[in-house]
Amino acid sequence: MKKMIGLGIIAFLAIPTINFAQEVDASMMQKIREEGLQHSKVMDIVFNLTDKNGSRLANSEGYMRAANYAKETLTGWGVENARLDAWGEFGKGWDLEKMYLAITAPYYKPLLAWPKTWTAGTKGLKKASVIVVDAKDSATVASYKGQLKGKLIIIDQATPYKQSFKADAVRYTDEELEKIAAATMQPSRPVDTAQQRRMREQMSRSGGARALTILKEMAKEEGAVGMLTSAARNHDGTIFSQGGGSYKAADAENFLDMAMSIEDYNTILRLAKSGTEVNMETEVKTKFQTKDLQGYNVIAEIPGTDPALKDEVVMIGAHLDSWQAGTGATDNAAGSSVMMEVMRILKTIGAQPKRTIRIGLWSAEEQGLLGSRGYVKKTFMDPTTNTPNAAHEKFAGYYNIDNGTGKVRGIYLQGNEQCGPIFKSWLAPFNDLGAKTVTISNTGGTDHQSFDGVGLPGFQFIQDPMEYDTRTHHSNMDVYEHLSEDDLKQIATIVAAFAYNTAQRDEKLPRKAKK
């Protein structure tokens, strides 16, 4: 089977793109290039999403500020029906209002740390000594019962610092892109259902994970101040900080857990284990949003103009939410600003698409693609029977950006072999910008899967890695300075062309054969 698929890849890459030349309006491609590359507003958009609105955790005040900015800005450009669109219940929002942490003895040292999301605050300034806890198993944790009141807890597990001799930021080489293009279709993996995820979570509660859960419960009950944690990735000033527990409406506030660098963590641990008394002070103020538990996406559109095709829909999208430590610049204000810029480009050049072009800026992607999945379910599937509806049949295609700030180098087909020669033709006007790779491969972890998972053509672009996985993804370094302006301009230009071409072609994009 693999061999047959591999031969199919070679075959479609060999098909002359002239077969699809009639689908590409050269004059429109030139207009899109000029507006996207010479008159871009993408950095102004991303400034507003990041510096002006802050981090955008789902249902937080920061998220709602950014969502309303997007809605109002799209409306100002003449994009129609811009709205905050409820997709279902999410849960509590959470905002960080104050964070202070320092060693006070044996000397004073201010520390950089971030509370994990949906954790409680300290209710004022707290002074506490450090207690080292061995959390290798539940029985060992139980031996600390009665010792945690007023303490800051640190786990007895140092993480060695390892020197790295590799660059943080990289681009794909020609050789790497050739390997991506030559990939063959891998066997499909089982769908990751909610039930399967719950089973994994239950299994993970055994051993050390279960011991840590028990420790937090015990610490909360006894009145400990908080917990210090770290990870191997947290070094050289970069701290990765994500979720600290449940956000569901009925669940209690989670115990305070502060992520810090391994350098500071190991310092505190060494001191405490040497018998030196380590005193610290901290003040953390968090705020839970409970008035409106609904999750909201931002939706807007450029209506189609062809009487026979205007009810068919092309979608572009990216997730608007982020984690809390940075301002979510590369993950994923980059994608959101690009998609807004696409809509601006098309409005500015006076595009009159045959099909409707719709933008979706998704919430709660970081919690499991919840916003896009909720939208897909209510829009394209009968929610009572999970069967496709009329809108599903009229859907033309979806394009997503969520791999950082790196420029587009091509596109993943998600196994949709028939789209290969079409996309190769559409990339041709932008080969000089470094975008030419088409691969049969799947890529996962973001919102195109919500569409692909229900049989709709959904695609993610290949992007240069830059420093996404090494430095910015979910970290305090995910800020404006780590964006590449030229790359974002290039992305917006290519996505605008793909959206327009999809809206104009005689037929909707081919769909994968049903399994």
Secondary structure as the mmCIF struct_conf table of DSSP 4:
data_model
#
loop_
_struct_conf.conf_type_id
_struct_conf.id
_struct_conf.beg_label_comp_id
_struct_conf.beg_label_asym_id
_struct_conf.beg_label_seq_id
_struct_conf.end_label_comp_id
_struct_conf.end_label_asym_id
_struct_conf.end_label_seq_id
HELX_RH_AL_P HELX_RH_AL_P1 LYS A 2 ALA A 14
BEND BEND1 ILE A 15 ILE A 15
HELX_RH_3T_P HELX_RH_3T_P1 THR A 17 GLU A 23
HELX_RH_AL_P HELX_RH_AL_P2 ALA A 26 GLN A 38
BEND BEND2 HIS A 39 HIS A 39
HELX_RH_AL_P HELX_RH_AL_P3 VAL A 42 LEU A 49
TURN_TY1_P TURN_TY1_P1 THR A 50 ASN A 53
TURN_TY1_P TURN_TY1_P2 ALA A 58 ASN A 59
BEND BEND3 SER A 60 SER A 60
HELX_RH_AL_P HELX_RH_AL_P4 GLU A 61 GLY A 76
TURN_TY1_P TURN_TY1_P3 TRP A 77 GLY A 78
STRN STRN1 GLU A 80 GLU A 89
STRN STRN2 GLY A 93 ALA A 105
BEND BEND4 PRO A 106 TYR A 107
STRN STRN3 LYS A 109 PRO A 110
STRN STRN4 ALA A 113 PRO A 115
HELX_LH_PP_P HELX_LH_PP_P1 LYS A 116 LYS A 116
STRN STRN5 THR A 117 THR A 117
TURN_TY1_P TURN_TY1_P4 TRP A 118 TRP A 118
STRN STRN6 THR A 119 THR A 119
BEND BEND5 LYS A 123 GLY A 124
STRN STRN7 LYS A 126 VAL A 133
BEND BEND6 LYS A 136 ASP A 137
HELX_RH_AL_P HELX_RH_AL_P5 SER A 138 ALA A 142
TURN_TY1_P TURN_TY1_P5 SER A 143 GLY A 146
TURN_TY1_P TURN_TY1_P6 LYS A 149 GLY A 150
STRN STRN8 LYS A 151 ILE A 155
BEND BEND7 ASP A 156 ASP A 156
BEND BEND8 LYS A 166 LYS A 166
BEND BEND9 ASP A 168 ASP A 168
STRN STRN9 VAL A 170 VAL A 170
HELX_RH_AL_P HELX_RH_AL_P6 ASP A 174 ALA A 181
TURN_TY1_P TURN_TY1_P7 ALA A 182 ALA A 182
HELX_LH_PP_P HELX_LH_PP_P2 MET A 185 VAL A 191
HELX_RH_AL_P HELX_RH_AL_P7 ALA A 194 SER A 204
TURN_TY1_P TURN_TY1_P8 ARG A 205 ARG A 205
BEND BEND10 SER A 206 SER A 206
HELX_RH_AL_P HELX_RH_AL_P8 GLY A 207 GLU A 222
TURN_TY1_P TURN_TY1_P9 GLY A 223 GLY A 223
STRN STRN10 GLY A 226 THR A 229
TURN_TY1_P TURN_TY1_P10 ALA A 232 ARG A 233
TURN_TY1_P TURN_TY1_P11 ASP A 236 GLY A 237
STRN STRN11 PHE A 240 PHE A 240
STRN STRN12 GLY A 243 GLY A 243
BEND BEND11 GLY A 245 GLY A 245
TURN_TY1_P TURN_TY1_P12 ALA A 249 ALA A 250
BEND BEND12 ASP A 251 ASP A 251
HELX_LH_PP_P HELX_LH_PP_P3 ALA A 252 GLU A 253
STRN STRN13 ASN A 254 ASN A 254
HELX_LH_PP_P HELX_LH_PP_P4 PHE A 255 LEU A 256
STRN STRN14 ASP A 257 MET A 260
HELX_RH_AL_P HELX_RH_AL_P9 ILE A 262 LYS A 273
TURN_TY1_P TURN_TY1_P13 SER A 274 GLY A 275
STRN STRN15 ASN A 279 GLN A 289
BEND BEND13 LYS A 291 LYS A 291
STRN STRN16 GLN A 294 ILE A 302
TURN_TY1_P TURN_TY1_P14 PRO A 307 ASP A 311
BEND BEND14 GLU A 312 GLU A 312
STRN STRN17 VAL A 313 HIS A 319
BEND BEND15 GLN A 324 GLY A 326
HELX_RH_PI_P HELX_RH_PI_P1 ALA A 329 ALA A 333
HELX_RH_AL_P HELX_RH_AL_P10 ALA A 334 THR A 348
TURN_TY1_P TURN_TY1_P15 ILE A 349 GLY A 350
BEND BEND16 LYS A 354 ARG A 355
STRN STRN18 THR A 356 TRP A 362
BEND BEND17 SER A 363 SER A 363
TURN_TY1_P TURN_TY1_P16 GLU A 366 GLY A 368
BEND BEND18 LEU A 369 LEU A 369
HELX_RH_AL_P HELX_RH_AL_P11 LEU A 370 PHE A 380
STRN STRN19 MET A 381 ASP A 382
TURN_TY1_P TURN_TY1_P17 PRO A 383 ASN A 386
STRN STRN20 THR A 387 PRO A 388
HELX_RH_AL_P HELX_RH_AL_P12 ALA A 390 GLU A 393
TURN_TY1_P TURN_TY1_P18 LYS A 394 LYS A 394
STRN STRN21 PHE A 395 ASN A 400
BEND BEND19 ASN A 403 ASN A 403
BEND BEND20 THR A 405 THR A 405
HELX_LH_PP_P HELX_LH_PP_P5 GLY A 406 LYS A 407
STRN STRN22 VAL A 408 TYR A 412
TURN_TY1_P TURN_TY1_P19 GLN A 414 GLY A 415
HELX_RH_3T_P HELX_RH_3T_P2 GLU A 417 CYS A 419
HELX_RH_AL_P HELX_RH_AL_P13 GLY A 420 LEU A 427
HELX_RH_3T_P HELX_RH_3T_P3 ALA A 428 LEU A 433
TURN_TY1_P TURN_TY1_P20 GLY A 434 GLY A 434
STRN STRN23 THR A 437 THR A 439
BEND BEND21 GLY A 445 THR A 446
TURN_TY1_P TURN_TY1_P21 ASP A 447 ASP A 447
HELX_RH_AL_P HELX_RH_AL_P14 HIS A 448 ASP A 452
TURN_TY1_P TURN_TY1_P22 GLY A 453 GLY A 455
STRN STRN24 GLY A 458 GLN A 463
STRN STRN25 MET A 466 MET A 466
TURN_TY1_P TURN_TY1_P23 GLU A 467 GLU A 467
HELX_RH_PI_P HELX_RH_PI_P2 TYR A 468 THR A 472
TURN_TY1_P TURN_TY1_P24 HIS A 473 HIS A 474
STRN STRN26 SER A 475 SER A 475
TURN_TY1_P TURN_TY1_P25 ASN A 476 MET A 477
BEND BEND22 VAL A 479 VAL A 479
HELX_RH_3T_P HELX_RH_3T_P4 TYR A 480 HIS A 482
HELX_RH_AL_P HELX_RH_AL_P15 GLU A 485 GLN A 504
BEND BEND23 ARG A 505 GLU A 507
HELX_LH_PP_P HELX_LH_PP_P6 LYS A 508 PRO A 510
HELX_LH_PP_P HELX_LH_PP_P7 LYS A 512 LYS A 514
#
